[in-house]
């Protein structure tokens, strides 16, 4: 039986748990979460296929594991979605929680894990934070992405990191015209273009040579990929701008629209992609308010030896942020 005292009139607490079950470490951590949360009378919700991969018998837990089939409304009535895996797993969680607004808390098992809030060694701390609700929500700007063929809407989706329009054939460049706020900006023969959020500035945008933008800055980013043009610089535009990319119709080179590197749509010549700020953000859960600078230093292992800081900081060293 559960060991914690619970008010029988209190509403049932539920936490969605998503895991990269193909990794041994993820399976072990996920099972630890199931056991610990059940001991505190928190219902754990698992996808049926993940429960099967983990060898979990729902009735072996008290309260029983809530096993569900399919991603539809997966996070509804859950106070939190905990993700055990890398950034790819967290992006997947963003897909299934975006409609419900359920905050996502990532436990990193990947390499960089920029979206994750904790490392695998912090599991006990994460469990304590979940049980005692010691986390804060943080909204991140998301993208509303629409693709049109012959003027007809064929795809309407969202992205947390970026929408990228890329060439479909490796040996050929794609010809694109970029438009900002209903005015043409430039035509590029290129490998593609990345339209990113500040959250995605450390992902594909960064690899393509775009700027890193602090999450608190509201902006949209436009970064051409290997463009053959005099004007092909990364751009930072207003958060409420409308970005559009057209695949030149007078060529036979098709393209592909990728959203967060997870969802793809083929783009024939003449296709048009419109990207704007989404009506609602993606909500992440934060365990502490460490400065973004410290996150950059830790994730990219940046050299900061020799830094002394201001005289005020030297007088009060306890005010130092994490990572120094």
PyMOL commands that set and color helices and strands:
alter all, ss='L'
color gray80, all
select helices_A, chain A and resi 24-39+48-54+58-60+87-97+120-131+199-202+204-207+292-300+311-315+317-319
alter helices_A, ss='H'
color red, helices_A
select strands_A, chain A and resi 13-19+42-47+66-68+80-85+104-108+118-119+136-140+143-149+152-159+162-167+174-180+183-190+192-197+219-225+235-238+243-247+255-259+263-267+272-277+282-286
alter strands_A, ss='S'
color yellow, strands_A
deselect
rebuild
show_as cartoon
